[in-house]
């Protein structure tokens, strides 16, 4: 099955339809040559398009329905994964998955958002919108990792924390705030990777780490563009303007030292080649895990503290001119 194209990929979609039509015709040497030429042109066009994406187009790529989600990476990156359930207080939130596994034959703990891949799974996982019990489950497992001196690898991929009444009743703000404090002090290695949408406090609630990595076409922001546009301009249709102003792309965030490294993606995005996207993440996680694990406990905690304390200081222009003007 061909991968679905996005609205800005119309030139690619036209070529793909032509290739599909040729594949239905009787096989001849000329036909094979034409298909090969068109496929090469598709790669060229994709490289050109994805090399010049706007912030809003990056949001669309991060939300692509066939983009790999957390459990896709877990299946390919880790061995012996055993899921751990429940926060020991209220329930087991399916939007956050936690567990134990081996990474390159070394034991680790895994925490991350899981959006789901089809309609049934997305409903089951609440579309990646975690509730308070999800954050409390994550913290419980991270505390277990600290106890056994195992590294924690975190996958961030959520539009936001779940905003429903029951979420507020059970203290979602307190659960996220507690995670921020406890993760800042957690005495074990933490490597975070933003692999899709990193939305609002829902993302940050499990994203305090020694190293924060981000896939090339992922996004990471205090609020989704639609929500920002609705608040600032009372018009969610201005989501494109909001995406431009929010500085949510990987290059923007690397320049502001919010993240530590951009992990490249296959041409056309991670959804084009799950295996290659996983291999690129594998190399980055392994390298940073080795570097941070080699530090002493005191040095690691101090470096983590200083990393987050430095954000927002002079030289880090977190609020762009369009947002500043709109908020006045």
Phi and psi in degrees as GROMACS dihedral restraints (atoms count N, CA, C in turn):
[ dihedral_restraints ]
;  ai    aj    ak    al  type     phi  dphi    fc
    3     4     5     6     1   -67.8    20    10
    4     5     6     7     1   148.4    20    10
    6     7     8     9     1   -74.3    20    10
    7     8     9    10     1   137.2    20    10
    9    10    11    12     1   -61.9    20    10
   10    11    12    13     1   138.9    20    10
   12    13    14    15     1   -95.3    20    10
   13    14    15    16     1   154.5    20    10
   15    16    17    18     1   -92.2    20    10
   16    17    18    19     1   168.6    20    10
   18    19    20    21     1   -60.4    20    10
   19    20    21    22     1   -32.5    20    10
   21    22    23    24     1   -83.3    20    10
   22    23    24    25     1    -2.2    20    10
   24    25    26    27     1   -98.3    20    10
   25    26    27    28     1    25.9    20    10
   27    28    29    30     1   -55.4    20    10
   28    29    30    31     1   -43.0    20    10
   30    31    32    33     1   -59.9    20    10
   31    32    33    34     1   -36.4    20    10
   33    34    35    36     1   -68.7    20    10
   34    35    36    37     1   -42.1    20    10
   36    37    38    39     1   -60.2    20    10
   37    38    39    40     1   -38.6    20    10
   39    40    41    42     1   -62.9    20    10
   40    41    42    43     1   -45.1    20    10
   42    43    44    45     1   -65.7    20    10
   43    44    45    46     1   -38.9    20    10
   45    46    47    48     1   -64.4    20    10
   46    47    48    49     1   -37.5    20    10
   48    49    50    51     1   -65.5    20    10
   49    50    51    52     1   -38.2    20    10
   51    52    53    54     1   -65.0    20    10
   52    53    54    55     1   -42.0    20    10
   54    55    56    57     1   -63.3    20    10
   55    56    57    58     1   -43.0    20    10
   57    58    59    60     1   -62.2    20    10
   58    59    60    61     1   -40.3    20    10
   60    61    62    63     1   -65.1    20    10
   61    62    63    64     1   -39.9    20    10
   63    64    65    66     1   -65.2    20    10
   64    65    66    67     1   -34.7    20    10
   66    67    68    69     1   -66.4    20    10
   67    68    69    70     1   -23.4    20    10
   69    70    71    72     1   -82.2    20    10
   70    71    72    73     1   -12.5    20    10
   72    73    74    75     1   -85.4    20    10
   73    74    75    76     1   160.6    20    10
   75    76    77    78     1   -56.5    20    10
   76    77    78    79     1   141.9    20    10
   78    79    80    81     1   -73.4    20    10
   79    80    81    82     1   127.4    20    10
   81    82    83    84     1  -141.3    20    10
   82    83    84    85     1   159.1    20    10
   84    85    86    87     1   -57.3    20    10
   85    86    87    88     1   -39.6    20    10
   87    88    89    90     1   -64.9    20    10
   88    89    90    91     1   -40.3    20    10
   90    91    92    93     1   -63.4    20    10
   91    92    93    94     1   -44.0    20    10
   93    94    95    96     1   -62.9    20    10
   94    95    96    97     1   -39.0    20    10
   96    97    98    99     1   -64.6    20    10
   97    98    99   100     1   -41.4    20    10
   99   100   101   102     1   -64.9    20    10
  100   101   102   103     1   -42.5    20    10
  102   103   104   105     1   -62.3    20    10
  103   104   105   106     1   -44.5    20    10
  105   106   107   108     1   -61.3    20    10
  106   107   108   109     1   -40.4    20    10
  108   109   110   111     1   -65.6    20    10
  109   110   111   112     1   -42.2    20    10
  111   112   113   114     1   -67.6    20    10
  112   113   114   115     1   -37.8    20    10
  114   115   116   117     1   -65.3    20    10
  115   116   117   118     1   -38.1    20    10
  117   118   119   120     1   -64.3    20    10
  118   119   120   121     1   -38.5    20    10
  120   121   122   123     1   -67.0    20    10
  121   122   123   124     1   -36.9    20    10
  123   124   125   126     1   -58.9    20    10
  124   125   126   127     1   -45.8    20    10
  126   127   128   129     1   -62.4    20    10
  127   128   129   130     1   -40.5    20    10
  129   130   131   132     1   -63.4    20    10
  130   131   132   133     1   -45.5    20    10
  132   133   134   135     1   -63.0    20    10
  133   134   135   136     1   -43.2    20    10
  135   136   137   138     1   -61.3    20    10
  136   137   138   139     1   -45.3    20    10
  138   139   140   141     1   -59.7    20    10
  139   140   141   142     1   -40.1    20    10
  141   142   143   144     1   -68.3    20    10
  142   143   144   145     1   -45.5    20    10
  144   145   146   147     1   -65.3    20    10
  145   146   147   148     1   -47.1    20    10
  147   148   149   150     1   -78.6    20    10
  148   149   150   151     1   -10.6    20    10
  150   151   152   153     1   -82.4    20    10
  151   152   153   154     1    -8.4    20    10
  153   154   155   156     1  -136.5    20    10
  154   155   156   157     1    41.2    20    10
  156   157   158   159     1   -74.4    20    10
  157   158   159   160     1   143.5    20    10
  159   160   161   162     1   -79.9    20    10
  160   161   162   163     1   163.5    20    10
  162   163   164   165     1   -55.2    20    10
  163   164   165   166     1   -41.4    20    10
  165   166   167   168     1   -66.3    20    10
  166   167   168   169     1   -37.6    20    10
  168   169   170   171     1   -64.2    20    10
  169   170   171   172     1   -34.7    20    10
  171   172   173   174     1   -65.7    20    10
  172   173   174   175     1   -35.1    20    10
  174   175   176   177     1   -61.3    20    10
  175   176   177   178     1   -43.8    20    10
  177   178   179   180     1   -62.7    20    10
  178   179   180   181     1   -38.9    20    10
  180   181   182   183     1   -66.7    20    10
  181   182   183   184     1   -43.0    20    10
  183   184   185   186     1   -61.8    20    10
  184   185   186   187     1   -27.2    20    10
  186   187   188   189     1   -98.4    20    10
  187   188   189   190     1     7.2    20    10
  189   190   191   192     1   -54.5    20    10
  190   191   192   193     1   131.8    20    10
  192   193   194   195     1   -61.6    20    10
  193   194   195   196     1   -20.3    20    10
  195   196   197   198     1  -105.5    20    10
  196   197   198   199     1     9.9    20    10
  198   199   200   201     1   -66.8    20    10
  199   200   201   202     1   139.7    20    10
  201   202   203   204     1   -59.7    20    10
  202   203   204   205     1   139.6    20    10
  204   205   206   207     1  -108.6    20    10
  205   206   207   208     1   178.5    20    10
  207   208   209   210     1   -50.5    20    10
  208   209   210   211     1   -51.2    20    10
  210   211   212   213     1   -68.7    20    10
  211   212   213   214     1   -22.6    20    10
  213   214   215   216     1   -63.8    20    10
  214   215   216   217     1   -43.3    20    10
  216   217   218   219     1   -70.0    20    10
  217   218   219   220     1   -39.3    20    10
  219   220   221   222     1   -59.7    20    10
  220   221   222   223     1   -43.5    20    10
  222   223   224   225     1   -61.7    20    10
  223   224   225   226     1   -33.9    20    10
  225   226   227   228     1   -92.6    20    10
  226   227   228   229     1   -29.9    20    10
  228   229   230   231     1   -91.8    20    10
  229   230   231   232     1   -30.1    20    10
  231   232   233   234     1  -120.1    20    10
  232   233   234   235     1   158.9    20    10
  234   235   236   237     1  -120.7    20    10
  235   236   237   238     1   151.9    20    10
  237   238   239   240     1    63.6    20    10
  238   239   240   241     1    34.6    20    10
  240   241   242   243     1   -67.3    20    10
  241   242   243   244     1   127.7    20    10
  243   244   245   246     1  -123.7    20    10
  244   245   246   247     1   115.5    20    10
  246   247   248   249     1   -76.1    20    10
  247   248   249   250     1   142.1    20    10
  249   250   251   252     1  -112.5    20    10
  250   251   252   253     1   132.6    20    10
  252   253   254   255     1  -114.7    20    10
  253   254   255   256     1   152.2    20    10
  255   256   257   258     1    82.4    20    10
  256   257   258   259     1   149.3    20    10
  258   259   260   261     1   -98.2    20    10
  259   260   261   262     1     0.7    20    10
  261   262   263   264     1    64.9    20    10
  262   263   264   265     1    18.0    20    10
  264   265   266   267     1  -129.9    20    10
  265   266   267   268     1   -45.3    20    10
  267   268   269   270     1  -134.0    20    10
  268   269   270   271     1   -55.8    20    10
  270   271   272   273     1  -163.0    20    10
  271   272   273   274     1   179.7    20    10
  273   274   275   276     1  -106.8    20    10
  274   275   276   277     1   110.2    20    10
  276   277   278   279     1   -80.4    20    10
  277   278   279   280     1   119.0    20    10
  279   280   281   282     1   -75.9    20    10
  280   281   282   283     1   -11.9    20    10
  282   283   284   285     1   -78.5    20    10
  283   284   285   286     1   -17.1    20    10
  285   286   287   288     1  -121.0    20    10
  286   287   288   289     1   126.0    20    10
  288   289   290   291     1  -108.2    20    10
  289   290   291   292     1   135.4    20    10
  291   292   293   294     1  -132.0    20    10
  292   293   294   295     1   156.8    20    10
  294   295   296   297     1   175.5    20    10
  295   296   297   298     1  -178.4    20    10
  297   298   299   300     1  -113.2    20    10
  298   299   300   301     1   149.5    20    10
  300   301   302   303     1  -163.7    20    10
  301   302   303   304     1  -177.9    20    10
  303   304   305   306     1  -117.0    20    10
  304   305   306   307     1   135.1    20    10
  306   307   308   309     1  -120.4    20    10
  307   308   309   310     1   115.1    20    10
  309   310   311   312     1    53.2    20    10
  310   311   312   313     1    43.1    20    10
  312   313   314   315     1    69.8    20    10
  313   314   315   316     1    13.5    20    10
  315   316   317   318     1  -117.3    20    10
  316   317   318   319     1   137.7    20    10
  318   319   320   321     1   -69.9    20    10
  319   320   321   322     1   136.2    20    10
  321   322   323   324     1  -141.7    20    10
  322   323   324   325     1   165.4    20    10
  324   325   326   327     1  -111.0    20    10
  325   326   327   328     1   146.5    20    10
  327   328   329   330     1  -123.5    20    10
  328   329   330   331     1   136.2    20    10
  330   331   332   333     1  -136.5    20    10
  331   332   333   334     1   140.3    20    10
  333   334   335   336     1  -178.0    20    10
  334   335   336   337     1   163.1    20    10
  336   337   338   339     1   -81.5    20    10
  337   338   339   340     1   141.9    20    10
  339   340   341   342     1  -126.2    20    10
  340   341   342   343     1   115.4    20    10
  342   343   344   345     1   -83.4    20    10
  343   344   345   346     1   -30.3    20    10
  345   346   347   348     1    96.1    20    10
  346   347   348   349     1   160.2    20    10
  348   349   350   351     1  -113.8    20    10
  349   350   351   352     1   -34.2    20    10
  351   352   353   354     1  -117.5    20    10
  352   353   354   355     1   177.4    20    10
  354   355   356   357     1   -59.1    20    10
  355   356   357   358     1   -44.6    20    10
  357   358   359   360     1   -61.8    20    10
  358   359   360   361     1   -44.9    20    10
  360   361   362   363     1   -68.0    20    10
  361   362   363   364     1   -37.8    20    10
  363   364   365   366     1   -64.1    20    10
  364   365   366   367     1   -40.2    20    10
  366   367   368   369     1   -65.6    20    10
  367   368   369   370     1   -44.2    20    10
  369   370   371   372     1   -60.8    20    10
  370   371   372   373     1   -38.1    20    10
  372   373   374   375     1   -91.8    20    10
  373   374   375   376     1     5.6    20    10
  375   376   377   378     1    56.0    20    10
  376   377   378   379     1    34.6    20    10
  378   379   380   381     1    57.3    20    10
  379   380   381   382     1    23.4    20    10
  381   382   383   384     1    84.3    20    10
  382   383   384   385     1     3.9    20    10
  384   385   386   387     1   -84.1    20    10
  385   386   387   388     1   106.6    20    10
  387   388   389   390     1   -83.9    20    10
  388   389   390   391     1   148.3    20    10
  390   391   392   393     1  -102.6    20    10
  391   392   393   394     1   173.7    20    10
  393   394   395   396     1   -53.0    20    10
  394   395   396   397     1   -40.1    20    10
  396   397   398   399     1   -63.6    20    10
  397   398   399   400     1   -24.8    20    10
  399   400   401   402     1   -67.8    20    10
  400   401   402   403     1   -44.1    20    10
  402   403   404   405     1   -69.8    20    10
  403   404   405   406     1   -34.8    20    10
  405   406   407   408     1   -71.0    20    10
  406   407   408   409     1   -34.9    20    10
  408   409   410   411     1   -63.9    20    10
  409   410   411   412     1   -44.9    20    10
  411   412   413   414     1   -58.9    20    10
  412   413   414   415     1   -44.1    20    10
  414   415   416   417     1   -66.8    20    10
  415   416   417   418     1   -39.1    20    10
  417   418   419   420     1   -58.0    20    10
  418   419   420   421     1   -44.2    20    10
  420   421   422   423     1   -71.3    20    10
  421   422   423   424     1   -37.7    20    10
  423   424   425   426     1   -66.6    20    10
  424   425   426   427     1   -34.6    20    10
  426   427   428   429     1   -65.6    20    10
  427   428   429   430     1   -35.1    20    10
  429   430   431   432     1   -65.0    20    10
  430   431   432   433     1   -40.4    20    10
  432   433   434   435     1   -61.8    20    10
  433   434   435   436     1   -40.5    20    10
  435   436   437   438     1   -62.6    20    10
  436   437   438   439     1   -42.8    20    10
  438   439   440   441     1   -60.1    20    10
  439   440   441   442     1   -41.2    20    10
  441   442   443   444     1   -97.1    20    10
  442   443   444   445     1     8.6    20    10
  444   445   446   447     1    56.5    20    10
  445   446   447   448     1    46.0    20    10
  447   448   449   450     1  -110.4    20    10
  448   449   450   451     1   141.0    20    10
  450   451   452   453     1   -65.2    20    10
  451   452   453   454     1   155.1    20    10
  453   454   455   456     1  -115.7    20    10
  454   455   456   457     1   129.1    20    10
  456   457   458   459     1  -113.4    20    10
  457   458   459   460     1   125.5    20    10
  459   460   461   462     1  -116.6    20    10
  460   461   462   463     1   133.2    20    10
  462   463   464   465     1  -111.1    20    10
  463   464   465   466     1   120.6    20    10
  465   466   467   468     1  -104.7    20    10
  466   467   468   469     1   122.6    20    10
  468   469   470   471     1  -162.3    20    10
  469   470   471   472     1    84.5    20    10
  471   472   473   474     1  -151.1    20    10
  472   473   474   475     1   143.5    20    10
  474   475   476   477     1   -67.5    20    10
  475   476   477   478     1   -35.5    20    10
  477   478   479   480     1   176.5    20    10
  478   479   480   481     1   173.4    20    10
  480   481   482   483     1   -70.2    20    10
  481   482   483   484     1   153.4    20    10
  483   484   485   486     1   -64.5    20    10
  484   485   486   487     1   124.8    20    10
  486   487   488   489     1   -93.8    20    10
  487   488   489   490     1    11.5    20    10
  489   490   491   492     1   -70.7    20    10
  490   491   492   493     1   167.7    20    10
  492   493   494   495     1   -59.1    20    10
  493   494   495   496     1   -44.9    20    10
  495   496   497   498     1   -63.0    20    10
  496   497   498   499     1   -31.6    20    10
  498   499   500   501     1   -65.7    20    10
  499   500   501   502     1   -43.4    20    10
  501   502   503   504     1   -67.2    20    10
  502   503   504   505     1   -40.2    20    10
  504   505   506   507     1   -61.1    20    10
  505   506   507   508     1   -33.6    20    10
  507   508   509   510     1   -94.7    20    10
  508   509   510   511     1     7.8    20    10
  510   511   512   513     1    82.4    20    10
  511   512   513   514     1    52.8    20    10
  513   514   515   516     1   -65.0    20    10
  514   515   516   517     1   -37.9    20    10
  516   517   518   519     1   -64.3    20    10
  517   518   519   520     1   -42.8    20    10
  519   520   521   522     1   -65.8    20    10
  520   521   522   523     1   -39.1    20    10
  522   523   524   525     1   -63.9    20    10
  523   524   525   526     1   -43.0    20    10
  525   526   527   528     1   -68.1    20    10
  526   527   528   529     1   -44.4    20    10
  528   529   530   531     1   -60.2    20    10
  529   530   531   532     1   -41.5    20    10
  531   532   533   534     1   -62.7    20    10
  532   533   534   535     1   -41.1    20    10
  534   535   536   537     1   -62.2    20    10
  535   536   537   538     1   -40.2    20    10
  537   538   539   540     1   -59.6    20    10
  538   539   540   541     1   -45.7    20    10
  540   541   542   543     1   -66.9    20    10
  541   542   543   544     1   -47.4    20    10
  543   544   545   546     1   -70.2    20    10
  544   545   546   547     1   -37.2    20    10
  546   547   548   549     1   -68.3    20    10
  547   548   549   550     1   -31.9    20    10
  549   550   551   552     1   -63.8    20    10
  550   551   552   553     1   -26.9    20    10
  552   553   554   555     1  -107.4    20    10
  553   554   555   556     1    -0.5    20    10
  555   556   557   558     1   -65.8    20    10
  556   557   558   559     1   122.7    20    10
  558   559   560   561     1   -88.2    20    10
  559   560   561   562     1    62.8    20    10
  561   562   563   564     1  -160.2    20    10
  562   563   564   565     1   164.6    20    10
  564   565   566   567     1   -69.2    20    10
  565   566   567   568     1   134.9    20    10
  567   568   569   570     1  -129.6    20    10
  568   569   570   571     1   121.5    20    10
  570   571   572   573     1  -117.5    20    10
  571   572   573   574     1   123.6    20    10
  573   574   575   576     1  -109.7    20    10
  574   575   576   577     1   138.8    20    10
  576   577   578   579     1  -130.3    20    10
  577   578   579   580     1   124.3    20    10
  579   580   581   582     1   -84.9    20    10
  580   581   582   583     1   110.8    20    10
  582   583   584   585     1  -110.2    20    10
  583   584   585   586     1     0.9    20    10
  585   586   587   588     1  -155.8    20    10
  586   587   588   589     1  -111.4    20    10
  588   589   590   591     1   -94.2    20    10
  589   590   591   592     1   130.7    20    10
  591   592   593   594     1  -112.6    20    10
  592   593   594   595     1    90.7    20    10
  594   595   596   597     1  -106.6    20    10
  595   596   597   598     1   119.5    20    10
  597   598   599   600     1    60.5    20    10
  598   599   600   601     1  -159.4    20    10
  600   601   602   603     1   -65.1    20    10
  601   602   603   604     1   -21.3    20    10
  603   604   605   606     1   -60.1    20    10
  604   605   606   607     1   -33.1    20    10
  606   607   608   609     1   -82.0    20    10
  607   608   609   610     1   -47.9    20    10
  609   610   611   612     1   -63.4    20    10
  610   611   612   613     1   -24.1    20    10
  612   613   614   615     1   -60.6    20    10
  613   614   615   616     1   -17.3    20    10
  615   616   617   618     1  -130.6    20    10
  616   617   618   619     1    19.6    20    10
  618   619   620   621     1  -115.3    20    10
  619   620   621   622     1    18.7    20    10
  621   622   623   624     1   -87.2    20    10
  622   623   624   625     1   116.9    20    10
  624   625   626   627     1  -149.7    20    10
  625   626   627   628     1   169.9    20    10
  627   628   629   630     1   -68.1    20    10
  628   629   630   631     1   -36.9    20    10
  630   631   632   633     1  -132.8    20    10
  631   632   633   634     1   133.8    20    10
  633   634   635   636     1  -117.0    20    10
  634   635   636   637     1   112.4    20    10
  636   637   638   639     1  -103.0    20    10
  637   638   639   640     1   161.8    20    10
  639   640   641   642     1  -149.3    20    10
  640   641   642   643     1   129.1    20    10
  642   643   644   645     1   -65.9    20    10
  643   644   645   646     1   152.6    20    10
  645   646   647   648     1   -53.0    20    10
  646   647   648   649     1   -41.2    20    10
  648   649   650   651     1  -110.0    20    10
  649   650   651   652     1    17.0    20    10
  651   652   653   654     1   -77.2    20    10
  652   653   654   655     1   167.4    20    10
  654   655   656   657     1  -131.6    20    10
  655   656   657   658     1   152.3    20    10
  657   658   659   660     1  -146.7    20    10
  658   659   660   661     1   119.6    20    10
  660   661   662   663     1  -155.5    20    10
  661   662   663   664     1   158.9    20    10
  663   664   665   666     1   -70.6    20    10
  664   665   666   667     1   -19.5    20    10
  666   667   668   669     1  -161.0    20    10
  667   668   669   670     1   146.5    20    10
  669   670   671   672     1   -63.0    20    10
  670   671   672   673     1   149.9    20    10
  672   673   674   675     1   -55.0    20    10
  673   674   675   676     1   -38.6    20    10
  675   676   677   678     1   -62.6    20    10
  676   677   678   679     1   -42.2    20    10
  678   679   680   681     1   -67.2    20    10
  679   680   681   682     1   -39.9    20    10
  681   682   683   684     1   -62.0    20    10
  682   683   684   685     1   -45.6    20    10
  684   685   686   687     1   -63.4    20    10
  685   686   687   688     1   -39.3    20    10
  687   688   689   690     1   -66.1    20    10
  688   689   690   691     1   -35.8    20    10
  690   691   692   693     1   -77.1    20    10
  691   692   693   694     1   -47.7    20    10
  693   694   695   696     1   -78.4    20    10
  694   695   696   697     1   -40.9    20    10
  696   697   698   699     1  -116.2    20    10
  697   698   699   700     1     2.6    20    10
  699   700   701   702     1    55.7    20    10
  700   701   702   703     1    30.3    20    10
  702   703   704   705     1  -151.6    20    10
  703   704   705   706     1   101.4    20    10
  705   706   707   708     1   -66.6    20    10
  706   707   708   709     1   -15.8    20    10
  708   709   710   711     1   -67.1    20    10
  709   710   711   712     1   -15.8    20    10
  711   712   713   714     1   -88.3    20    10
  712   713   714   715     1    27.5    20    10
  714   715   716   717     1   -60.5    20    10
  715   716   717   718     1   -31.3    20    10
  717   718   719   720     1   -66.4    20    10
  718   719   720   721     1   -43.0    20    10
  720   721   722   723     1   -62.8    20    10
  721   722   723   724     1   -40.8    20    10
  723   724   725   726     1   -64.6    20    10
  724   725   726   727     1   -41.4    20    10
  726   727   728   729     1   -61.7    20    10
  727   728   729   730     1   -38.7    20    10
  729   730   731   732     1   -64.0    20    10
  730   731   732   733     1   -42.3    20    10
  732   733   734   735     1   -77.4    20    10
  733   734   735   736     1   -28.8    20    10
  735   736   737   738     1   -74.0    20    10
  736   737   738   739     1   -18.1    20    10
  738   739   740   741     1    58.0    20    10
  739   740   741   742     1    60.6    20    10
  741   742   743   744     1  -102.6    20    10
  742   743   744   745     1    -1.4    20    10
  744   745   746   747     1   -86.0    20    10
  745   746   747   748     1   161.4    20    10
  747   748   749   750     1   -59.2    20    10
  748   749   750   751     1   -45.7    20    10
  750   751   752   753     1   -60.4    20    10
  751   752   753   754     1   -39.8    20    10
  753   754   755   756     1   -61.1    20    10
  754   755   756   757     1   -45.8    20    10
  756   757   758   759     1   -73.0    20    10
  757   758   759   760     1   -31.1    20    10
  759   760   761   762     1   -67.3    20    10
  760   761   762   763     1   -40.4    20    10
  762   763   764   765     1   -63.7    20    10
  763   764   765   766     1   -29.1    20    10
  765   766   767   768     1   -94.2    20    10
  766   767   768   769     1     5.6    20    10
  768   769   770   771     1    63.1    20    10
  769   770   771   772     1    22.6    20    10
  771   772   773   774     1   -75.0    20    10
  772   773   774   775     1   -33.7    20    10
  774   775   776   777     1  -118.4    20    10
  775   776   777   778     1   165.1    20    10
  777   778   779   780     1  -102.3    20    10
  778   779   780   781     1   -24.9    20    10
  780   781   782   783     1  -161.4    20    10
  781   782   783   784     1   146.0    20    10
  783   784   785   786     1   -96.8    20    10
  784   785   786   787     1   125.2    20    10
  786   787   788   789     1   -91.5    20    10
  787   788   789   790     1   119.0    20    10
  789   790   791   792     1   -61.0    20    10
  790   791   792   793     1   155.7    20    10
  792   793   794   795     1  -119.9    20    10
  793   794   795   796     1   160.8    20    10
  795   796   797   798     1   -58.3    20    10
  796   797   798   799     1   157.0    20    10
  798   799   800   801     1   -57.4    20    10
  799   800   801   802     1   125.4    20    10
  801   802   803   804     1    92.7    20    10
  802   803   804   805     1    -0.4    20    10
  804   805   806   807     1   103.8    20    10
  805   806   807   808     1   162.9    20    10
  807   808   809   810     1   -60.9    20    10
  808   809   810   811     1   -27.2    20    10
  810   811   812   813     1   -68.9    20    10
  811   812   813   814     1   -16.8    20    10
  813   814   815   816     1   -76.0    20    10
  814   815   816   817     1   -29.2    20    10
  816   817   818   819     1  -153.9    20    10
  817   818   819   820     1    90.8    20    10
  819   820   821   822     1   -60.6    20    10
  820   821   822   823     1   -39.0    20    10
  822   823   824   825     1   -65.4    20    10
  823   824   825   826     1   -44.9    20    10
  825   826   827   828     1   -68.1    20    10
  826   827   828   829     1   -40.8    20    10
  828   829   830   831     1   -59.3    20    10
  829   830   831   832     1   -40.7    20    10
  831   832   833   834     1   -65.9    20    10
  832   833   834   835     1   -41.5    20    10
  834   835   836   837     1   -62.4    20    10
  835   836   837   838     1   -39.2    20    10
  837   838   839   840     1   -67.4    20    10
  838   839   840   841     1   -39.2    20    10
  840   841   842   843     1   -67.7    20    10
  841   842   843   844     1   -41.0    20    10
  843   844   845   846     1   -54.7    20    10
  844   845   846   847     1   -50.0    20    10
  846   847   848   849     1   -62.3    20    10
  847   848   849   850     1   -43.3    20    10
  849   850   851   852     1   -66.7    20    10
  850   851   852   853     1   -45.9    20    10
  852   853   854   855     1   -63.1    20    10
  853   854   855   856     1   -45.8    20    10
  855   856   857   858     1   -59.1    20    10
  856   857   858   859     1   -42.6    20    10
  858   859   860   861     1   -65.8    20    10
  859   860   861   862     1   -47.6    20    10
  861   862   863   864     1   -70.9    20    10
  862   863   864   865     1   -35.5    20    10
  864   865   866   867     1   -61.4    20    10
  865   866   867   868     1   -42.3    20    10
  867   868   869   870     1   -65.9    20    10
  868   869   870   871     1   -42.6    20    10
  870   871   872   873     1   -64.2    20    10
  871   872   873   874     1   -46.9    20    10
  873   874   875   876     1   -72.3    20    10
  874   875   876   877     1   -38.5    20    10
  876   877   878   879     1   -64.5    20    10
  877   878   879   880     1   -23.4    20    10
  879   880   881   882     1   -77.1    20    10
  880   881   882   883     1   -13.3    20    10
  882   883   884   885     1   -78.7    20    10
  883   884   885   886     1   155.2    20    10
  885   886   887   888     1   -72.9    20    10
  886   887   888   889     1   160.6    20    10
  888   889   890   891     1   -58.5    20    10
  889   890   891   892     1   -45.3    20    10
  891   892   893   894     1   -64.5    20    10
  892   893   894   895     1   -43.6    20    10
  894   895   896   897     1   -65.6    20    10
  895   896   897   898     1   -40.1    20    10
  897   898   899   900     1   -63.8    20    10
  898   899   900   901     1   -45.6    20    10
  900   901   902   903     1   -67.1    20    10
  901   902   903   904     1   -39.7    20    10
  903   904   905   906     1   -67.2    20    10
  904   905   906   907     1   -41.1    20    10
  906   907   908   909     1   -64.8    20    10
  907   908   909   910     1   -41.2    20    10
  909   910   911   912     1   -61.8    20    10
  910   911   912   913     1   -45.4    20    10
  912   913   914   915     1   -60.1    20    10
  913   914   915   916     1   -48.9    20    10
  915   916   917   918     1   -66.1    20    10
  916   917   918   919     1   -32.7    20    10
  918   919   920   921     1   -59.0    20    10
  919   920   921   922     1   -48.0    20    10
  921   922   923   924     1   -80.1    20    10
  922   923   924   925     1   -28.8    20    10
  924   925   926   927     1   -65.8    20    10
  925   926   927   928     1   -31.7    20    10
  927   928   929   930     1   -73.6    20    10
  928   929   930   931     1   -20.3    20    10
  930   931   932   933     1   -67.2    20    10
  931   932   933   934     1   132.4    20    10
  933   934   935   936     1    91.0    20    10
  934   935   936   937     1    -4.5    20    10
  936   937   938   939     1   -77.6    20    10
  937   938   939   940     1   178.8    20    10
  939   940   941   942     1   -54.0    20    10
  940   941   942   943     1   132.8    20    10
  942   943   944   945     1    99.3    20    10
  943   944   945   946     1    -7.7    20    10
  945   946   947   948     1  -114.7    20    10
  946   947   948   949     1    89.9    20    10
  948   949   950   951     1   -82.1    20    10
  949   950   951   952     1    83.9    20    10
  951   952   953   954     1   -75.1    20    10
  952   953   954   955     1   -28.0    20    10
  954   955   956   957     1  -105.2    20    10
  955   956   957   958     1   116.1    20    10
  957   958   959   960     1   -78.7    20    10
  958   959   960   961     1   164.5    20    10
  960   961   962   963     1   -56.1    20    10
  961   962   963   964     1   -44.8    20    10
  963   964   965   966     1   -60.3    20    10
  964   965   966   967     1   -39.7    20    10
  966   967   968   969     1   -70.1    20    10
  967   968   969   970     1   -40.7    20    10
  969   970   971   972     1   -62.4    20    10
  970   971   972   973     1   -43.3    20    10
  972   973   974   975     1   -65.9    20    10
  973   974   975   976     1   -39.3    20    10
  975   976   977   978     1   -68.7    20    10
  976   977   978   979     1   -28.8    20    10
  978   979   980   981     1   -86.8    20    10
  979   980   981   982     1    -9.0    20    10
